[in-house]
């Protein structure tokens, strides 16, 4: 079971446990908290096994504060801008779990790349090292963007997973992963620092849910 589902269960069970001490004062049957707990466990289990935790993800994302949503936008703008500059084709983007769900994607949102084009590049092993260098920078750009704006990154676990998976596919020794991650992060940070005007313009465009084409136009007009 996903950690988000477990956290939701833990919080709810704790709240219901506390309610046991309150229900007698309100003349509520003690069976009500027990029934609520069993119902929650059942719903979360069905969501986990049948819908891959999409229900829990949608609920938690809907309840997330506005500060978190702004952080997500800045994170994804880092991916978007870096991908555009490094020539990685962008298919779409989403900034909430609901937007991702409507696009048929899992998770809480993100920048989606042109998979067909990427697969073609991966098949050409002559170009693979250069491509790996670029896509690694793109994957670390979300963390770099958060760090530049907020001082530290809260997201990025999946980005690191993708990077490590690609390094494994490329045959890079595992003891070199950390060094490669730091280098890619530095490359992304340097690029974002140089293109702050384009980055800020892109953040505004993504806040308005501008199309991919419009976001690309905003970037091209702001690059230095």
MILO-575526 format. One line per 4 residues: number of its first residue (from 1); their letters; for each residue x, y, z of C-alpha. Coordinates in Angstrom, 1 decimal, padded with zeros to 4 digits, always signed. Example, Ala and Ser with C-alpha at 12.3 -4.5 7.8 and 13.67 -1.06 7.14 Angstrom:
REM MILO-575526
1	AS	+012.3:-004.5:+007.8; +013.7:-001.1:+007.1
REM end
This chain:
REM MILO-575526
1	XXXX	+000.0:+000.0:+000.0; +001.3:+003.5:-000.9; +002.7:+005.7:+001.8; +000.1:+008.4:+001.1
5	XXXX	-002.7:+005.9:+001.7; -001.1:+004.7:+004.9; -000.6:+008.3:+006.2; -004.3:+009.1:+005.5
9	XXXX	-005.4:+006.0:+007.4; -003.2:+006.8:+010.3; -004.4:+010.4:+010.6; -008.1:+009.3:+010.3
13	XXXX	-007.8:+006.5:+012.7; -006.1:+008.8:+015.2; -008.9:+011.3:+014.8; -011.6:+008.7:+015.2
17	XXXX	-009.8:+007.3:+018.3; -009.9:+010.7:+019.9; -013.6:+010.9:+019.0; -014.3:+007.9:+021.1
21	XXXX	-013.7:+010.0:+024.2; -016.0:+012.7:+022.9; -018.9:+010.7:+021.6; -020.3:+009.8:+025.1
25	XXXX	-020.5:+013.5:+025.8; -022.5:+014.0:+022.6; -024.7:+010.9:+023.2; -023.3:+009.2:+020.0
29	XXXX	-023.0:+005.5:+019.9; -019.4:+004.1:+020.2; -020.2:+002.0:+017.1; -020.1:+005.1:+014.9
33	XXXX	-016.3:+005.6:+015.1; -015.7:+001.9:+014.6; -018.0:+001.8:+011.5; -016.2:+004.9:+010.1
37	XXXX	-012.8:+003.3:+010.6; -013.9:+000.1:+008.8; -015.5:+002.0:+006.0; -012.3:+004.1:+005.5
41	XXXX	-010.1:+001.0:+005.5; -012.4:-000.6:+002.9; -012.4:+002.4:+000.6; -008.6:+002.9:+000.8
45	XXXX	-008.0:-000.8:+000.1; -010.3:-000.7:-003.0; -008.6:+002.5:-004.2; -005.2:+000.9:-003.8
49	XXXX	-005.9:-002.4:-005.4; -008.2:-001.2:-008.2; -007.3:+002.4:-008.9; -003.6:+002.5:-008.0
53	XXXX	-004.3:+005.0:-005.2; -005.7:+007.6:-007.6; -008.6:+008.4:-005.2; -006.3:+009.1:-002.3
57	XXXX	-004.0:+011.1:-004.5; -006.9:+013.2:-005.8; -008.2:+013.8:-002.3; -004.8:+014.8:-000.7
61	XXXX	-004.0:+017.0:-003.7; -007.4:+018.8:-003.5; -006.7:+019.5:+000.2; -003.2:+020.8:-000.4
65	XXXX	-002.5:+024.5:+000.6; -002.0:+027.2:-002.1; +001.7:+027.4:-001.1; +002.2:+023.8:-002.1
69	XXXX	+000.5:+024.4:-005.4; +002.8:+027.3:-006.1; +005.8:+025.1:-005.3; +004.5:+022.6:-007.8
73	XXXX	+004.2:+025.2:-010.5; +007.8:+026.4:-009.9; +009.1:+022.8:-009.9; +007.4:+021.9:-013.2
77	XXXX	+008.4:+025.2:-014.8; +012.0:+024.2:-014.2; +011.4:+020.9:-016.1; +009.5:+022.7:-018.9
81	XXXX	+012.1:+025.5:-019.5; +015.1:+023.2:-019.4; +013.5:+020.7:-021.7; +012.6:+023.4:-024.2
85	XXXX	+016.2:+024.8:-024.2; +017.8:+021.4:-024.5; +015.6:+020.3:-027.3; +013.5:+017.7:-025.5
89	XXXX	+010.0:+017.9:-027.1; +007.1:+018.6:-024.7; +003.8:+016.9:-025.2; +001.7:+018.3:-022.3
93	XXXX	+001.8:+019.3:-018.7; -000.4:+019.2:-015.6; -000.1:+020.9:-012.3; -002.6:+019.0:-010.1
97	XXXX	-003.7:+015.4:-009.6; -007.1:+016.2:-011.2; -005.4:+017.7:-014.3; -003.2:+014.7:-014.6
101	XXXX	-006.2:+012.3:-014.1; -008.1:+014.1:-016.9; -005.0:+013.6:-019.2; -004.9:+009.9:-018.4
105	XXXX	-001.7:+010.4:-016.3; -000.9:+009.1:-012.9; +000.5:+011.1:-009.9; +000.0:+014.7:-009.0
109	XXXX	+001.0:+016.3:-012.2; +004.1:+016.9:-014.3; +005.6:+017.7:-017.7; +005.1:+015.0:-020.2
113	XXXX	+007.6:+014.5:-023.0; +007.1:+013.2:-026.6; +007.6:+009.5:-025.9; +007.9:+008.5:-029.5
117	XXXX	+010.7:+011.0:-030.1; +012.5:+009.9:-026.9; +012.3:+006.2:-027.8; +013.8:+006.9:-031.2
121	XXXX	+016.7:+008.7:-029.6; +017.3:+005.9:-027.1; +017.5:+003.3:-029.9; +020.3:+005.2:-031.5
125	XXXX	+023.1:+004.3:-029.1; +025.6:+006.6:-030.9; +023.5:+009.6:-029.7; +022.5:+008.1:-026.4
129	XXXX	+025.4:+009.6:-024.2; +024.6:+013.1:-025.3; +020.9:+012.5:-025.0; +021.4:+011.1:-021.5
133	XXXX	+023.3:+014.2:-020.5; +020.4:+016.4:-021.6; +017.5:+014.4:-020.2; +019.4:+014.1:-016.8
137	XXXX	+019.6:+017.9:-016.6; +015.9:+018.1:-017.4; +015.0:+015.6:-014.7; +017.0:+017.5:-012.1
141	XXXX	+015.7:+020.9:-013.2; +012.6:+020.7:-011.0; +014.7:+020.2:-007.9; +017.0:+023.0:-009.0
145	XXXX	+014.1:+025.4:-009.6; +012.6:+024.7:-006.1; +016.0:+025.2:-004.5; +016.6:+028.6:-006.3
149	XXXX	+013.1:+029.9:-005.4; +012.5:+028.4:-001.9; +016.0:+027.5:-000.7; +015.4:+023.8:-000.7
153	XXXX	+013.4:+021.2:-002.6; +010.5:+019.2:-001.2; +009.7:+017.3:-004.4; +011.8:+015.3:-006.8
157	XXXX	+011.7:+011.7:-005.6; +010.3:+010.5:-008.9; +012.9:+012.6:-010.8; +015.7:+011.0:-009.0
161	XXXX	+014.2:+007.6:-009.7; +014.0:+008.3:-013.4; +017.6:+009.5:-013.5; +018.9:+006.5:-011.6
165	XXXX	+016.9:+004.2:-013.9; +018.4:+005.8:-017.0; +021.9:+005.6:-015.5; +021.3:+001.9:-014.8
169	XXXX	+020.2:+001.4:-018.4; +023.3:+003.2:-019.7; +025.5:+000.9:-017.6; +026.8:+003.6:-015.3
173	XXXX	+028.2:+002.1:-012.0; +025.9:+002.6:-009.1; +028.7:+004.3:-007.0; +028.7:+007.1:-009.7
177	XXXX	+025.0:+007.9:-009.4; +025.4:+010.6:-006.7; +028.1:+012.3:-008.7; +026.0:+012.3:-011.9
181	XXXX	+023.0:+013.6:-009.9; +025.1:+016.5:-008.5; +026.5:+017.4:-011.9; +023.0:+017.3:-013.6
185	XXXX	+021.6:+019.5:-010.7; +024.5:+022.0:-011.2; +023.9:+022.1:-015.0; +020.1:+022.7:-014.4
189	XXXX	+020.7:+025.3:-011.8; +023.2:+027.2:-014.0; +020.8:+027.2:-016.9; +017.9:+028.4:-014.8
193	XXXX	+020.0:+031.2:-013.2; +020.9:+032.4:-016.7; +017.4:+032.3:-017.9; +015.5:+033.8:-015.0
197	XXXX	+013.5:+036.2:-017.1; +012.2:+033.3:-019.3; +011.6:+031.2:-016.2; +009.5:+033.8:-014.4
201	XXXX	+007.5:+034.5:-017.6; +006.9:+030.7:-018.0; +005.7:+030.5:-014.3; +003.1:+033.2:-015.0
205	XXXX	+002.0:+031.4:-018.2; +001.7:+028.0:-016.5; -000.3:+029.6:-013.6; -002.8:+030.7:-016.3
209	XXXX	-002.7:+027.1:-017.7; -001.5:+028.4:-021.1; -001.1:+025.8:-023.8; +002.2:+024.1:-024.5
213	XXXX	+002.5:+026.1:-027.7; +001.9:+029.4:-025.8; +004.4:+028.5:-023.1; +007.0:+027.8:-025.8
217	XXXX	+006.3:+031.2:-027.4; +006.7:+032.9:-024.0; +010.0:+031.2:-023.5; +011.3:+032.0:-027.0
221	XXXX	+010.5:+035.7:-026.5; +012.3:+035.9:-023.1; +015.5:+033.9:-023.7; +018.8:+035.8:-023.4
REM end
